[in-house]
Amino acid sequence: MCFFNRKYQVVLLLLMLIVSYSVDAKCYVFDKNKLGGNFQIIVYSSLSEDRVNQVVNNAYVLVDSLNIILSNYDSFSEISLLNSTKKSKAPSHHLLNVLKASQDAYKLTNGYFDISIQPLMLLWSASASNGTVPSQKELDKLSKKIGLSKVLKIRNNNTIILKRKGSLELGGIAKGYIIDQVYAYLKQHQLTSFLIEAAGDIRVYGKPEYKDNWVVGLSSTNKTQEIVQLKSGEAIATSGKTYRFYTIEGINYSHILNPKSLGPITHSNTTSVISNNATTADYLASAFNIITNKHEVNEVLENYPFTALILFNEKEIVFASELFLNQQNINNEK
């Protein structure tokens, strides 16, 4: 059985049997409000309950310490201070790691994942608050601040400079990075297996009893549409209009903005990405939700040989990569 540290449990689309992993191992479920939503950790371990509680509580402390560095919602976070001052001569290694990963992502996704879009996000948010859509003049003026290769410079591995009055938004990568850091921490503490889930992004280690892999449900609404399996070490992230959007004059506009068109995506598809780490899965889920041309999708996928992709809506599977089909035994309807 599982031991809960709350009066209730919320498991988003996790289709798994919660039972004892073995005669000795026990299952524990932890669920706290972190990163603006539920942050859940499920652990199978033969360690004492006190020891498991200590390890997981320390993992949540790690989440908080990373959030102070990477959160755009905290005006005193390291990323917010960088956006304000435009320069940092002594950045933390975590901020450097995320910015370097973002630079790589920008190149490998052909610019579709771009953390320099914060000015664009602020414009759309302000316009939505006023019940209007940004004017073309406003968008044209803002375009000079968009483009990570033009905005972000890292010198000598210890100095960060933001040019063109640019600013950075880490919402598409920070959550995955934090999950990966928690994953690395938990692996050090002799846990039999565990699952980390933050607002739908998941990474797993080991496996639950009676199953070769962890089983997860995918949905673009409240109804599970596809079931996928995750092997130890794999991560999955999902992105789409369903989850967050701006409402302007009765029309819902996705919060996912295309850094090339400077506007939101217009389709209602949901993207799920399975990769060998949560950082990559997180940013690719956003990037692939923007790319609509199948040739461009395949071109970017070539840069990620260990990544599986599915794009779907409540009616059909729009696209599934060959690796996804091979791994999950799902028939592509397109």
C-alpha positions as a Markdown table, in Angstrom:
| # | Residue | x | y | z |
|---|---|---|---|---|
| 1 | Met | 0.0 | 0.0 | 0.0 |
| 2 | Cys | 1.0 | 3.7 | -0.3 |
| 3 | Phe | 1.5 | 6.0 | 2.6 |
| 4 | Phe | 0.1 | 9.5 | 2.0 |
| 5 | Asn | 1.4 | 12.6 | 3.6 |
| 6 | Arg | -1.8 | 14.6 | 2.8 |
| 7 | Lys | -5.5 | 14.0 | 3.3 |
| 8 | Tyr | -6.1 | 13.7 | -0.4 |
| 9 | Gln | -4.1 | 12.7 | -3.5 |
| 10 | Val | -4.1 | 14.2 | -7.0 |
| 11 | Val | -2.5 | 12.1 | -9.6 |
| 12 | Leu | -2.8 | 13.7 | -13.0 |
| 13 | Leu | -3.4 | 11.1 | -15.7 |
| 14 | Leu | -1.2 | 8.5 | -14.0 |
| 15 | Leu | -2.6 | 5.1 | -14.7 |
| 16 | Met | -0.6 | 2.9 | -12.3 |
| 17 | Leu | -1.3 | 0.3 | -9.6 |
| 18 | Ile | -0.3 | 1.7 | -6.2 |
| 19 | Val | 0.8 | -1.4 | -4.3 |
| 20 | Ser | 3.8 | -2.6 | -2.3 |
| 21 | Tyr | 6.8 | -2.9 | -4.6 |
| 22 | Ser | 8.1 | -5.9 | -2.7 |
| 23 | Val | 7.9 | -7.5 | 0.7 |
| 24 | Asp | 10.3 | -4.9 | 2.1 |
| 25 | Ala | 9.7 | -1.8 | -0.1 |
| 26 | Lys | 6.8 | 0.5 | 0.7 |
| 27 | Cys | 5.1 | 3.1 | -1.4 |
| 28 | Tyr | 4.9 | 6.8 | -0.3 |
| 29 | Val | 3.1 | 9.6 | -2.1 |
| 30 | Phe | 4.1 | 13.2 | -1.4 |
| 31 | Asp | 2.2 | 16.2 | -3.0 |
| 32 | Lys | 3.0 | 19.8 | -2.3 |
| 33 | Asn | 2.2 | 23.1 | -4.0 |
| 34 | Lys | 5.4 | 24.1 | -5.8 |
| 35 | Leu | 6.2 | 26.0 | -9.1 |
| 36 | Gly | 2.6 | 27.3 | -9.2 |
| 37 | Gly | 0.9 | 23.9 | -9.0 |
| 38 | Asn | 1.1 | 20.4 | -7.7 |
| 39 | Phe | 4.5 | 18.9 | -7.4 |
| 40 | Gln | 4.2 | 15.2 | -6.7 |
| 41 | Ile | 6.8 | 12.6 | -5.7 |
| 42 | Ile | 5.9 | 8.9 | -5.5 |
| 43 | Val | 8.6 | 6.7 | -3.9 |
| 44 | Tyr | 9.1 | 3.0 | -3.5 |
| 45 | Ser | 11.7 | 2.3 | -0.8 |
| 46 | Ser | 12.7 | -0.2 | 1.9 |
| 47 | Leu | 14.3 | 2.7 | 3.9 |
| 48 | Ser | 12.5 | 3.7 | 7.1 |
| 49 | Glu | 9.6 | 6.0 | 6.8 |
| 50 | Asp | 11.4 | 8.7 | 8.7 |
| 51 | Arg | 14.4 | 8.5 | 6.3 |
| 52 | Val | 12.1 | 8.6 | 3.2 |
| 53 | Asn | 10.3 | 11.7 | 4.6 |
| 54 | Gln | 13.7 | 13.3 | 5.2 |
| 55 | Val | 15.0 | 12.6 | 1.7 |
| 56 | Val | 11.8 | 13.8 | 0.0 |
| 57 | Asn | 11.5 | 16.9 | 2.2 |
| 58 | Asn | 15.0 | 17.8 | 1.2 |
| 59 | Ala | 14.0 | 17.4 | -2.4 |
| 60 | Tyr | 11.3 | 19.9 | -1.9 |
| 61 | Val | 13.8 | 22.3 | -0.4 |
| 62 | Leu | 15.9 | 21.9 | -3.5 |
| 63 | Val | 12.8 | 22.8 | -5.6 |
| 64 | Asp | 12.4 | 26.0 | -3.7 |
| 65 | Ser | 16.1 | 26.9 | -3.9 |
| 66 | Leu | 16.0 | 26.4 | -7.7 |
| 67 | Asn | 12.8 | 28.3 | -8.1 |
| 68 | Ile | 14.4 | 31.3 | -6.4 |
| 69 | Ile | 17.0 | 31.3 | -9.2 |
| 70 | Leu | 14.8 | 30.5 | -12.2 |
| 71 | Ser | 11.3 | 31.9 | -11.6 |
| 72 | Asn | 10.1 | 34.9 | -13.6 |
| 73 | Tyr | 7.3 | 35.3 | -11.1 |
| 74 | Asp | 9.6 | 36.2 | -8.3 |
| 75 | Ser | 10.9 | 39.8 | -8.8 |
| 76 | Phe | 14.0 | 39.0 | -6.6 |
| 77 | Ser | 14.9 | 35.8 | -8.4 |
| 78 | Glu | 18.2 | 35.6 | -10.2 |
| 79 | Ile | 16.6 | 35.6 | -13.6 |
| 80 | Ser | 14.4 | 38.6 | -12.7 |
| 81 | Leu | 17.4 | 40.5 | -11.5 |
| 82 | Leu | 19.3 | 39.7 | -14.7 |
| 83 | Asn | 16.3 | 40.9 | -16.8 |
| 84 | Ser | 16.4 | 44.1 | -14.8 |
| 85 | Thr | 20.1 | 44.9 | -14.8 |
| 86 | Lys | 20.9 | 43.3 | -18.2 |
| 87 | Lys | 24.2 | 41.9 | -16.8 |
| 88 | Ser | 25.5 | 39.4 | -14.3 |
| 89 | Lys | 29.2 | 38.9 | -13.5 |
| 90 | Ala | 28.7 | 36.1 | -11.0 |
| 91 | Pro | 25.8 | 33.9 | -12.1 |
| 92 | Ser | 24.9 | 30.7 | -10.3 |
| 93 | His | 25.9 | 27.5 | -12.1 |
| 94 | His | 22.2 | 26.6 | -12.3 |
| 95 | Leu | 21.3 | 29.8 | -14.2 |
| 96 | Leu | 24.3 | 29.2 | -16.5 |
| 97 | Asn | 23.2 | 25.6 | -17.1 |
| 98 | Val | 19.7 | 26.7 | -18.1 |
| 99 | Leu | 20.8 | 29.5 | -20.3 |
| 100 | Lys | 23.3 | 27.3 | -22.1 |
| 101 | Ala | 20.7 | 24.6 | -22.6 |
| 102 | Ser | 18.4 | 27.3 | -24.0 |
| 103 | Gln | 21.0 | 28.4 | -26.4 |
| 104 | Asp | 21.4 | 24.8 | -27.6 |
| 105 | Ala | 17.7 | 24.4 | -27.8 |
| 106 | Tyr | 17.4 | 27.6 | -29.9 |
| 107 | Lys | 19.8 | 26.3 | -32.4 |
| 108 | Leu | 18.5 | 22.7 | -32.6 |
| 109 | Thr | 14.9 | 23.8 | -32.9 |
| 110 | Asn | 15.7 | 26.3 | -35.6 |
| 111 | Gly | 14.7 | 29.2 | -33.4 |
| 112 | Tyr | 11.2 | 27.8 | -32.4 |
| 113 | Phe | 12.2 | 27.6 | -28.8 |
| 114 | Asp | 13.3 | 31.0 | -27.8 |
| 115 | Ile | 13.5 | 32.3 | -24.2 |
| 116 | Ser | 14.0 | 35.9 | -25.4 |
| 117 | Ile | 10.3 | 36.2 | -26.0 |
| 118 | Gln | 9.5 | 37.6 | -22.6 |
| 119 | Pro | 8.9 | 41.1 | -24.0 |
| 120 | Leu | 6.4 | 39.5 | -26.4 |
| 121 | Met | 4.7 | 37.7 | -23.6 |
| 122 | Leu | 4.4 | 40.8 | -21.5 |
| 123 | Leu | 2.9 | 42.7 | -24.5 |
| 124 | Trp | 0.3 | 40.0 | -25.1 |
| 125 | Ser | -0.6 | 39.8 | -21.4 |
| 126 | Ala | -1.0 | 43.6 | -21.2 |
| 127 | Ser | -3.1 | 43.7 | -24.3 |
| 128 | Ala | -5.3 | 40.9 | -23.1 |
| 129 | Ser | -5.8 | 42.7 | -19.8 |
| 130 | Asn | -7.1 | 45.7 | -21.9 |
| 131 | Gly | -9.2 | 43.4 | -24.0 |
| 132 | Thr | -7.3 | 44.0 | -27.2 |
| 133 | Val | -4.9 | 42.3 | -29.5 |
| 134 | Pro | -1.4 | 43.9 | -30.0 |
| 135 | Ser | -1.2 | 46.2 | -33.0 |
| 136 | Gln | 1.2 | 45.4 | -35.9 |
| 137 | Lys | 3.1 | 48.5 | -35.0 |
| 138 | Glu | 3.7 | 47.3 | -31.5 |
| 139 | Leu | 4.8 | 43.9 | -32.7 |
| 140 | Asp | 7.2 | 45.3 | -35.3 |
| 141 | Lys | 8.8 | 47.5 | -32.7 |
| 142 | Leu | 9.2 | 44.6 | -30.3 |
| 143 | Ser | 10.7 | 42.3 | -32.9 |
| 144 | Lys | 14.1 | 43.9 | -32.4 |
| 145 | Lys | 14.2 | 42.5 | -28.9 |
| 146 | Ile | 13.4 | 38.9 | -30.0 |
| 147 | Gly | 16.0 | 36.3 | -31.1 |
| 148 | Leu | 18.2 | 34.6 | -28.5 |
| 149 | Ser | 21.3 | 34.7 | -30.6 |
| 150 | Lys | 21.1 | 38.5 | -30.8 |
| 151 | Val | 20.0 | 39.1 | -27.2 |
| 152 | Leu | 22.0 | 36.7 | -25.0 |
| 153 | Lys | 25.8 | 36.7 | -24.7 |
| 154 | Ile | 27.7 | 34.5 | -22.3 |
| 155 | Arg | 31.4 | 35.6 | -21.9 |
| 156 | Asn | 34.2 | 33.5 | -20.4 |
| 157 | Asn | 31.6 | 31.3 | -18.7 |
| 158 | Asn | 31.1 | 33.8 | -15.9 |
| 159 | Thr | 29.5 | 36.9 | -17.4 |
| 160 | Ile | 25.9 | 37.1 | -18.8 |
| 161 | Ile | 24.9 | 40.1 | -20.9 |
| 162 | Leu | 21.5 | 40.9 | -22.3 |
| 163 | Lys | 21.6 | 43.1 | -25.4 |
| 164 | Arg | 18.9 | 45.1 | -27.3 |
| 165 | Lys | 17.1 | 45.7 | -24.0 |
| 166 | Gly | 16.0 | 42.1 | -24.2 |
| 167 | Ser | 14.7 | 40.0 | -21.3 |
| 168 | Leu | 14.3 | 36.2 | -20.8 |
| 169 | Glu | 11.4 | 33.9 | -20.0 |
| 170 | Leu | 12.4 | 30.5 | -18.6 |
| 171 | Gly | 8.9 | 29.1 | -18.3 |
| 172 | Gly | 9.4 | 26.6 | -21.1 |
| 173 | Ile | 12.5 | 25.0 | -19.7 |
| 174 | Ala | 12.9 | 25.7 | -15.9 |
| 175 | Lys | 10.3 | 23.2 | -14.8 |
| 176 | Gly | 12.0 | 20.4 | -16.7 |
| 177 | Tyr | 15.4 | 21.4 | -15.4 |
| 178 | Ile | 14.2 | 21.4 | -11.8 |
| 179 | Ile | 12.6 | 17.9 | -12.2 |
| 180 | Asp | 16.0 | 16.7 | -13.5 |
| 181 | Gln | 17.8 | 18.1 | -10.5 |
| 182 | Val | 15.4 | 16.5 | -8.1 |
| 183 | Tyr | 15.8 | 13.2 | -10.1 |
| 184 | Ala | 19.6 | 13.4 | -9.7 |
| 185 | Tyr | 19.2 | 14.1 | -6.0 |
| 186 | Leu | 16.8 | 11.2 | -5.3 |
| 187 | Lys | 18.9 | 8.7 | -7.3 |
| 188 | Gln | 21.7 | 9.3 | -4.7 |
| 189 | His | 19.6 | 8.0 | -1.8 |
| 190 | Gln | 19.0 | 4.3 | -2.4 |
| 191 | Leu | 15.4 | 4.5 | -3.4 |
| 192 | Thr | 14.0 | 1.5 | -5.2 |
| 193 | Ser | 12.0 | 3.6 | -7.7 |
| 194 | Phe | 10.3 | 6.9 | -7.9 |
| 195 | Leu | 8.2 | 9.2 | -10.1 |
| 196 | Ile | 8.4 | 13.0 | -10.1 |
| 197 | Glu | 5.5 | 15.0 | -11.6 |
| 198 | Ala | 5.1 | 18.8 | -11.8 |
| 199 | Ala | 2.0 | 20.1 | -13.6 |
| 200 | Gly | 2.0 | 17.3 | -16.1 |
| 201 | Asp | 5.8 | 17.0 | -16.7 |
| 202 | Ile | 7.0 | 13.6 | -15.4 |
| 203 | Arg | 10.3 | 11.8 | -15.0 |
| 204 | Val | 10.6 | 8.2 | -13.6 |
| 205 | Tyr | 13.3 | 5.9 | -12.1 |
| 206 | Gly | 13.0 | 2.2 | -11.7 |
| 207 | Lys | 9.6 | 0.7 | -12.2 |
| 208 | Pro | 6.4 | 0.0 | -10.2 |
| 209 | Glu | 5.6 | -3.6 | -9.1 |
| 210 | Tyr | 4.0 | -6.0 | -11.6 |
| 211 | Lys | 4.9 | -3.7 | -14.5 |
| 212 | Asp | 8.0 | -3.4 | -16.7 |
| 213 | Asn | 7.4 | 0.4 | -17.1 |
| 214 | Trp | 5.5 | 3.3 | -15.7 |
| 215 | Val | 2.1 | 3.8 | -17.5 |
| 216 | Val | 0.9 | 7.3 | -18.2 |
| 217 | Gly | -2.3 | 8.6 | -19.8 |
| 218 | Leu | -2.3 | 11.5 | -22.3 |
| 219 | Ser | -5.2 | 13.9 | -22.8 |
| 220 | Ser | -6.0 | 17.1 | -24.6 |
| 221 | Thr | -9.2 | 17.4 | -22.5 |
| 222 | Asn | -10.3 | 15.8 | -19.3 |
| 223 | Lys | -10.6 | 12.4 | -21.1 |
| 224 | Thr | -7.6 | 10.1 | -21.4 |
| 225 | Gln | -6.9 | 9.5 | -25.1 |
| 226 | Glu | -3.6 | 7.7 | -25.3 |
| 227 | Ile | -1.7 | 5.5 | -22.9 |
| 228 | Val | 2.1 | 5.5 | -23.0 |
| 229 | Gln | 4.9 | 3.7 | -21.2 |
| 230 | Leu | 7.9 | 5.3 | -19.6 |
| 231 | Lys | 11.1 | 3.4 | -19.0 |
| 232 | Ser | 13.5 | 4.1 | -16.1 |
| 233 | Gly | 15.2 | 7.5 | -16.7 |
| 234 | Glu | 12.7 | 8.7 | -19.3 |
| 235 | Ala | 10.6 | 11.9 | -19.0 |
| 236 | Ile | 7.4 | 13.2 | -20.7 |
| 237 | Ala | 6.1 | 16.7 | -21.1 |
| 238 | Thr | 2.9 | 18.0 | -22.6 |
| 239 | Ser | 2.0 | 21.4 | -24.0 |
| 240 | Gly | -1.0 | 22.9 | -25.7 |
| 241 | Lys | -3.7 | 25.5 | -25.9 |
| 242 | Thr | -5.9 | 23.4 | -23.6 |
| 243 | Tyr | -3.9 | 24.3 | -20.5 |
| 244 | Arg | -3.3 | 28.1 | -20.6 |
| 245 | Phe | -4.7 | 30.9 | -22.9 |
| 246 | Tyr | -5.5 | 34.5 | -23.2 |
| 247 | Thr | -9.2 | 35.5 | -23.7 |
| 248 | Ile | -9.7 | 38.6 | -25.9 |
| 249 | Glu | -13.1 | 39.6 | -27.1 |
| 250 | Gly | -14.4 | 36.1 | -26.5 |
| 251 | Ile | -11.6 | 34.4 | -28.4 |
| 252 | Asn | -9.1 | 32.1 | -26.7 |
| 253 | Tyr | -5.5 | 32.7 | -27.7 |
| 254 | Ser | -2.9 | 30.2 | -26.7 |
| 255 | His | -0.2 | 31.3 | -24.2 |
| 256 | Ile | 2.3 | 29.6 | -26.5 |
| 257 | Leu | 3.7 | 32.3 | -28.7 |
| 258 | Asn | 5.5 | 31.8 | -32.0 |
| 259 | Pro | 8.8 | 33.7 | -31.8 |
| 260 | Lys | 8.8 | 34.0 | -35.6 |
| 261 | Ser | 5.3 | 35.2 | -36.3 |
| 262 | Leu | 5.1 | 37.0 | -32.9 |
| 263 | Gly | 1.6 | 35.7 | -32.4 |
| 264 | Pro | 0.0 | 32.8 | -30.6 |
| 265 | Ile | -0.5 | 29.4 | -32.1 |
| 266 | Thr | -4.0 | 29.1 | -33.6 |
| 267 | His | -4.5 | 25.3 | -33.6 |
| 268 | Ser | -5.9 | 23.3 | -30.6 |
| 269 | Asn | -3.5 | 20.4 | -30.8 |
| 270 | Thr | -1.7 | 19.0 | -27.8 |
| 271 | Thr | 2.0 | 18.0 | -28.0 |
| 272 | Ser | 3.6 | 15.3 | -25.8 |
| 273 | Val | 7.3 | 14.6 | -26.0 |
| 274 | Ile | 9.2 | 11.6 | -24.4 |
| 275 | Ser | 12.9 | 12.1 | -24.0 |
| 276 | Asn | 15.8 | 10.9 | -21.8 |
| 277 | Asn | 15.6 | 13.9 | -19.6 |
| 278 | Ala | 12.9 | 16.4 | -18.5 |
| 279 | Thr | 14.7 | 19.5 | -19.6 |
| 280 | Thr | 14.6 | 18.4 | -23.2 |
| 281 | Ala | 11.1 | 17.1 | -23.0 |
| 282 | Asp | 9.9 | 20.3 | -21.5 |
| 283 | Tyr | 11.2 | 22.7 | -24.1 |
| 284 | Leu | 10.5 | 20.4 | -27.1 |
| 285 | Ala | 6.9 | 20.1 | -26.0 |
| 286 | Ser | 6.5 | 23.9 | -26.5 |
| 287 | Ala | 8.6 | 24.0 | -29.6 |
| 288 | Phe | 6.8 | 21.2 | -31.4 |
| 289 | Asn | 3.5 | 22.8 | -30.5 |
| 290 | Ile | 4.6 | 25.8 | -32.6 |
| 291 | Ile | 5.9 | 24.0 | -35.6 |
| 292 | Thr | 3.1 | 23.1 | -38.0 |
| 293 | Asn | 5.0 | 22.0 | -41.1 |
| 294 | Lys | 5.7 | 18.3 | -41.0 |
| 295 | His | 9.0 | 18.7 | -42.9 |
| 296 | Glu | 10.2 | 21.1 | -40.3 |
| 297 | Val | 9.0 | 18.8 | -37.5 |
| 298 | Asn | 11.1 | 15.9 | -39.0 |
| 299 | Glu | 14.0 | 18.2 | -39.5 |
| 300 | Val | 14.1 | 19.2 | -35.9 |
| 301 | Leu | 13.5 | 15.6 | -34.8 |
| 302 | Glu | 16.7 | 14.5 | -36.5 |
| 303 | Asn | 18.6 | 16.5 | -33.9 |
| 304 | Tyr | 17.0 | 14.5 | -31.1 |
| 305 | Pro | 17.4 | 10.7 | -32.0 |
| 306 | Phe | 16.2 | 9.6 | -28.6 |
| 307 | Thr | 13.1 | 11.7 | -28.5 |
| 308 | Ala | 9.5 | 10.5 | -29.3 |
| 309 | Leu | 6.8 | 12.9 | -30.3 |
| 310 | Ile | 3.0 | 12.8 | -30.6 |
| 311 | Leu | 0.7 | 15.6 | -31.7 |
| 312 | Phe | -3.0 | 15.0 | -31.1 |
| 313 | Asn | -6.4 | 16.6 | -30.4 |
| 314 | Glu | -9.6 | 15.3 | -29.0 |
| 315 | Lys | -10.6 | 13.8 | -32.4 |
| 316 | Glu | -7.4 | 12.3 | -33.8 |
| 317 | Ile | -3.6 | 11.8 | -33.8 |
| 318 | Val | -2.3 | 14.5 | -36.0 |
| 319 | Phe | 1.3 | 13.3 | -36.1 |
| 320 | Ala | 3.4 | 10.7 | -34.3 |
| 321 | Ser | 7.1 | 10.2 | -34.8 |
| 322 | Glu | 8.4 | 6.8 | -35.9 |
| 323 | Leu | 10.1 | 6.3 | -32.6 |
| 324 | Phe | 6.9 | 7.0 | -30.7 |
| 325 | Leu | 5.0 | 4.5 | -32.8 |
| 326 | Asn | 7.6 | 1.9 | -32.4 |
| 327 | Gln | 7.9 | 2.4 | -28.6 |
| 328 | Gln | 4.2 | 2.7 | -27.8 |
| 329 | Asn | 2.5 | 0.5 | -30.5 |
| 330 | Ile | 0.1 | 3.2 | -31.4 |
| 331 | Asn | -1.3 | 3.3 | -35.0 |
| 332 | Asn | -0.8 | 6.7 | -36.6 |
| 333 | Glu | -4.1 | 7.8 | -38.2 |
| 334 | Lys | -2.5 | 10.3 | -40.5 |
